[in-house]
């Protein structure tokens, strides 16, 4: 932990200095003031306060807030011994204020030890395993291109961290010595290659993930109809938690990723199979990928959405709907609307739930450019997500969405869970620091984090003819809304992604399935239906009624609904 604490110490020093310079940790932010950042914080405890003089002050103040929360909100018995230690350290902080740097740093490390002890006493940590993936950051810094298999860097796998809150966590490579049981890769191991999108079934027995062999790029449609080669695309796989029965569910020249189990037993995922290309990429041919669904064995693979532009990261809301991110390009600019939508598991009633507005005036810098990785918070109507960049990857600053709040086309429904990191691309400095939050409650989350360099620093280095700072690997953390961030696992050579507690969780409601799209096998086949005629002249109000016209036929045509871009 020594290196981790040193890293956090340096970061806190920088934030305190920025506060003292009246920049409130967001120096240079566009149309952002300390008062506004404070107002948008989910909890003020996560901010740097005016009275914070040293990193130890910050840690002790945030530990005190967490300890009070555990005792008053989560029913933890009063921790008298920890309280005494906390008060002793606070008193020591006053005595060492004028001491040398060594004494103050020693106080800080003692505060970090107490923080870890208090954080890991959280009763919400009632699981002893965490599922996650390891993978290298994509070669493409673009919201679409990051999920093309040919942009992946080989390396990583699917892992389970045992006893993550104990003194000696143990790592399990789920796919070690496991070969694929079916399909094109039958008899082969999934290495080397790249892994993303870990997902766990509601009963905590089955893992889904996406894997690519990270093959070369292909600009031409292959004989199977996809735009790429099978070895250059991501495909969906499933495996038991114990590593048994590794099966490939999708294949071909399309990228398939972000699988998610539905309450009705099917799997929703993102795929390029609906056809079409984006209209935002100049001369680049960038396929559109949208919601698709299939049975748990990979059969009956059908589009759930025919939206003309890209979609990402489906998950299941507490009410049984699918929550996902949609890039809305209809009467919108290219960088304006990629925010959360909701849809029924049968494809009915897709609708925006937040943020689907044009940028007008000063709205551009005052709202998140893109919102990804939405997850419903247990026992709440709120969601946690990542405020990310259009021209970047799925990392940034963590936010909480509360749709019960009024919508004002800016950030009125959002609260900053991590106000220490600005929103990428719409604020400065642009840091893709946090990602893939898994909520345990409104205040407690698993996530990944890295102290990444800002895009501004990278550009300045390149402009000066220097080598740009490298991205450090993302680490696995326990994060709370009070600002406490406790390291659980790190690999110095490769990033962590998508932590999920390995434990059964409640199944959301199974909503009525009223279409033929993605019909669960248990419901059987629907009886054939006759065409229905609708009276388009039906008056509203009823009178006067116009003369009845002739019956006609019309077709609805989707823009770019094909494999070719024009």
N, C-alpha and C positions, 0 to 999 in steps of 0.2 A: 504493500500500500504506500510505501514511502514515495515512490515516483508519482503515483496518482495524487497524493496530497500536495506534493510540490507543484504539480501542474495546476491544481485548483487554487493553490496559494497565489501563484503568479497571475492567474486569471482574475481573482478577487482583487488583487492589488490594482490591476488595470481598471476594473470597474469602479473601485473607490476613487481612484485618481480622476476618472471621467466625471464622477458625481461631484467631486470637489471643484471641477472646472465647469459645473453647471450644465453638463451634457447628459447626465442621468443614464450613463451606460449606452447611449445611442447617439454618440457625437456625430453630427452631420446628417442625422435622419431628416428625410424630406417631410416637411410640414408636421414634424413630431416635436412635442415639448415634454419636459419632465412631468408636468401636470397631466397631460393626455396619456402618457405611458402609465402613470400611476392609476388613472381612471380605468384603463383597459386591462390592468393586471387582474388575474383571477383572484390572487391574494397579494396584498401589499408586502407581506413578509418576504416574498421572493425578490423584491427590489433591493437596491442599495439605499440605506437611509442616511440622512444627513449626519446622524450621530455615529455612524460606522467609521471608525478611525483606522482599523486594522482588520485583516481577514479573520482573526479570532473573534472580533466583535460580531461579524456577520454570521459565522458558524454558530456561536453561542446563542444569538438572538433567534436564529431559525430552528435550532434544536429546542429551545424553550417553547416556541410556537407548536412544534410537532408534539412535544411531550404533553402539553396542555390538550391538544387535539385528541391524542390517544386516550387520555384519561376522561375527557368530557364527552367525546363523540363516539368513541369505539369501545367504551366500557372497560378499558384497561385499569386494573387496580392502581391506586396511587403509588407511584414509584419514588418512595421517600429517599432511598439511597441515591438514585440518579438525580433527584432534586438537590440533594446536598452537594453532590459533585458539581452540578451545574452552577449553583450559587458560589461554590468555592472557586471555580474557574472564572466566573464573572468578577469576583473580588480580586483574583490574581491579575486579571486584565487591567484593573485600575492601577495596581501596584507596578506592573511592568510597562505602563504606557511610556515612561521615559527611559526604560531599560534598553539594552542593545538589541540588535536584530535577532541574535541567537535566542535570547530569553523569550522574545515575543513569538518566535517560530515554534519553540518548544510548547508554549501555551496553545498555539494553534493546533499542533498535532494531538495534544491531549483533548482538545475540543473535538477533533475529527474522530478520535476513538470513541468518545461519548456519543457522538452523532451516529456512528455505525451501530452501536449497541442499542440505542433508542429506536432507530429506524427498523432494525431487524426484529424488534419485539412487537411489531405490528401484527395484530390478530388476523389481518387480511392475508397474511403470508401463510395460509393453511395448505400449502402444497410443497412437495419436496423435489420437483423436477421442473425444468424449463426447457421447452423445445425452441430451437432457433436454427437459422442457417448461417453458414459462413460463405462469403463471396467477395470478390474484388469489385471495386467500383467500376461501373460501365465506362467504356472509352468515349461515350457520347454524352455531352452535357446538354441534353434536350429532353423535354418531358415525354416526347414520343420515342425518340431514338434509343433511349436508355433501355427499352424492352425489346430490342431486336437482338436475336441471338448472336449475329455476327459481330456485334459491338461488345460482347461479353469477354471478359478475361478468364481463362481457365483457372480453376482452383476452388477449394471450399467443399461443402457438403452439408448434410443434415445432421444435427447434433442434439443431444439432450444433456443438460447440466444437472447432475444429481446432487442433492444436498446443497443447493445454491446459497443458503443462508448459514451454513455451518462453517467450521474452521478450515476444512479441506474439501471443497467441492470436487466432484469427479465428473469427467467428460466422457460421454458415450458417443461414438461415431455410429449412427444408426445404420448406415449403409456399408460398414466395414465388412468385406468379404461376402457381400450380398450381390447376386447377379439378377438381371431382369428376367422375369419368367415368361414373357411373351413378346410378340412383335418384332420389329426390325432389329432391336438390340438384345434379343433373347440370348441368354448365356453370357452377356457382357456385364462388366461393372460400369458404373456411371462416373468414371474418372479416366482421364482428366475431363473437365467440363465446368459449367457454371450453374449455380443453384440460386433460385429466388423464390419468393411467395410461399413460405411455409404456412400450412393450415392444419388444424387439428379438429377431428370430429367431435360432436357433442359428448359422446361417451368416452372420449380421450383414448380411443383404441387405434385410430387410423390417422395417418399423416398424408396430406397432399402437398405437392410442391411442383415447381416448374424447373426443368433442366434443359440445358443446351450443350451440345458438343462444341459450341463456339467455333463452328466452321467458317469458311470464307464467305464473303459477301457475294450475292448473285443478283444482278439487276433484271434477270429475265425469268419469265414464268416457266416453271418446269412442267413436266408431262402430267403431274398430279393436279395441276391447276393453281398451285400456290405461287407466290412471287419469288420465293427463295428456295434454297435446298433444305431438305430435312435436317441435315447436320448443322445448318446455320440458323435454326429457329429454336425457340423454347417450346417444350412439350410438357404436358401434365402427367405426373406419375402419382401412384399411391403405394403406401407401404405400411405395415403394422408398426406400432410403437416399438416392438421388440426386434424389428428388422426383417420379419418374415414376409414372404409373398410380395415382393417388389414387382409391380405391374405398370406397364405404360398404357395410359388411357387415350392419349392423342398422338398423332404423328402427321407428317406431310410437310408441305412447303409453306406453312403458316405458323406464326408465333401464337402459342396458346399459353396463358399464364394467369396468375392471380386466381387460383381455384378457391372456392368457398362452399362448404356444405350448407345445403338448405334444410329447413325443418321437415320438408316433405320427402327427404331422402335423395334428392337429386343434387347435382353440383352446378353452380354457376361459375363462370370463368370469363376471361377476356380473350378474344380471338380475332384474327384478321379474316376469318372465313366468310363473313358477309360480303366481302369484296369492297372495292372502292379505294380511293386515294385522297389524302388531304389536299385542300386548296390553298394552303398557307406557305408552302415550302419552295416556291420558285420553280426551278427546273428539277428539283429533287423529287423522286417518286417515293413518297412516304405513305405506306398503307394505313388505312383506317382500321382500328380494332375496337370492338364493341362487346357488349354483354352477349354471352352464349350460355346454353345450358345443356346438360347431358345426364344420363343415368350414372349411377355410381360405378358402373363397369365400363364406362366410355361409350355406350351405345346411345342411339337417338340424340345425336349431336345436332342442335339447331340454334339459329340466332334467336336471341330474346329481344334484341334491339337492332333496328336498322338505321340508327342515327347516322348522319352523314359524316360526323367527325369522331374523334377518339373518346374512349371512356376508360376508366381505371378503377381498380381496387374495390370490387364488390364485397360487402359484408352484410350481416343480417341485423336489422334493428330489433329492438325489444318487442315491437309489435308485429314482427314477422315479415315486414317488407325488406326489399334489398336496397341498401344505401350504397351509392357509388359516386364517382366524380365524372361529370360529363363536360366536354369542351363544347360549349354552345356557340356555333358560328352563324346562327340564323339571326339576322339583324343585329349582329354583334361584331365588334372588331376582333382582330386576330389574338390579342393579348388580354381580352377583357373578362371572359366568362368561362372559367373552368372550376366549378364549384359543385356542392353536393346535390344529387337528385335521389328520388325514391321511386321505386316501381314494384308492382306486385310480382310474385314469383312466376306468374303466368304471362307476364309482359304487359299487363294492363296498367293504364293510368300513370305513365312516367311523368313526373313533375319536379320542378326545382323546389327545394325546400329552403334555399338561402342563397343570396349573393348573385343572382342571375340578372345583372344589370349592365347597361353600357357605362363606360367611364365618362363622366361629365365634369368639366372644370377641374377641381382639385381632388376628385374622387380617386384618381389613379394612384397617388402615393398614400392614400389614407385607408386602403383596404388590402387584404392579402391578394397577391397576384393569382395564386392558385391554391387550392385546398385539396389535399390527398389523404389517403389512408384513414378514412372515417371509420370510427368504431363506436358502437353504442356503449354508454357507461352503465354497468349493472345497477339496477334499482333506481335509475334516473331517466329523465327525458332528454338529457344532454348527451353530446357526443364529443369525443376527443379526436383531433386530426392534426395534420401537419400543414402549416403555411409554407408553401414551396414556391419555386420559380418556374416561369414558362421556359426560359432558356437555362434549365438546370436539371437536377435529378431530385428524387423524392425525399429530400431532406430540407430542413429549415428550422422553424420555430414552432413549438407545440401550442395549440389553441384549443379552447373549449367552445362549442357552439350551443347556444340556448335559444331555440326557436320561439320560446315563450316571450322573449324580449322583442320589442318593436324593431322593424326593419327600416333602415334609413339609407340604404344603398352604400353604406360605408362599413364600419366594423361594429355597429350597434349590437349585433347578436353574438359577437365574439368576445372572449376574454383570453388574455395572454397567460397561458400556463407557464411559459418560460420567457418572461419579459426581459431576461438578460440577452436574448438573441433577437435582432430585428427580423422583420419579414423579408425573405430574400427577394431581390430585384426591385421591390417597391420601396425599400428602405436601405439605409446604409449604416454600418458596413454590411455587405451581403455575405452572410455565413450560412452554409448548409450544415448546421450543427446537429440537430435532433432529427429522429425519425422513428417510424413504426411503433408508435405508442400502443400498449395494450393496457386498457383501464382495469384497475382493481376496484376503484371507486372514483368519485369526482376528484378526490385529493391525492390518490396514490396510483402510480402507473409503472409498468415496465417499459423500457424504451432503449434505443441506442443513441449514443452521443459521441462526438469527437470534437476536440478543440481545433477545428479546421481553420486554415487561413482564410481571410476575406478575399472575395473576387477582386476587390480594388487593389489589394496587396499583390495578387498574382499578376494583374494587368500592369501594375507599376514596374514589377520586376522584369517582365517581358519587354516592356517599353525601354527599360534601361539596358537591355541586352543581357540580363541575368537570368538564371534558371529560376522558374517560379517555385514557390514553396510547395511541397508535396502534401497530399491529403493523408493524415494519419488514419489508421484503421478505426472504425467505429467500435465502441465498447458497449457492453451490456450493463445497464444501470437500473436501480430502483430509484424512482424520482417522486417527490411529493410537491404539492402546490405551495409549500412554505419556502421552497428553494433548496431543500436538502437533496443531494445527489450522491448515491452510494454505489460504488463500483461492485458488480457481481462477478463479471468475467471479462477477460480481454485476451486476445491473441495478438501478439506484436506484429504478426506478418499478414493478417487478413482481417477484414471487417466482419462484424456480427450483424445480423438482420432478423427482424420479425420475432421477438421473444413472445412465447405463449405459455402460460402455466399448464402443465400436464395434469389435468384433473377434470372429471366430468363437470359440465355446466348445464344449466337449465336450457331446454329446447324452447325457442320462441313459438308462438302460435302457428299452426299450419293454416294458412289462409285458403279460402275456397278457390279452387282452380276452375276458372270459367272460360278458358280458351283451349284450343287444341295444341298450343305451343308448349313444349316441355311438360307434357302431361305425365305425372308419376305413374309407374307401372301398376301400383296398387289400386289405382282408380279404374283401370281397364280402359278399353277403347270406347270412345263416344259414338253413339249411333249417328248415322249419316243425317245431314240436315239439308233441307230444301233452301234454294235461294230466297232471300227476303227482299221485298220491294218497299221502299220508303217514299212517302209523298213529300217531295221537296217543296211543293207549293202550299203545304199546310200553313194556314194563316196564323199569325201571332201578332195582335190578338185575333180571335176567331173570325170576326166579321170586318169587312166583307170578304167572302171567299172568292178567289180568282178562278177563272175557267181552268178546267183540267187540261194539261198539256199531254203530249205524247211521251210514252216511256222511252228512256234512252239509256245508253251505256257509256260510262266514262272510266278512265283509268287514272290512278294516282301514280305518278312517276317520281322516284327518289333521285335526287341529284347525285351523279357519279356512282350509281348503283351498278358497278361492273368492276372487272379486274384491271381495266385500263384507265388511266387517269383522265383522259379527255373524251 
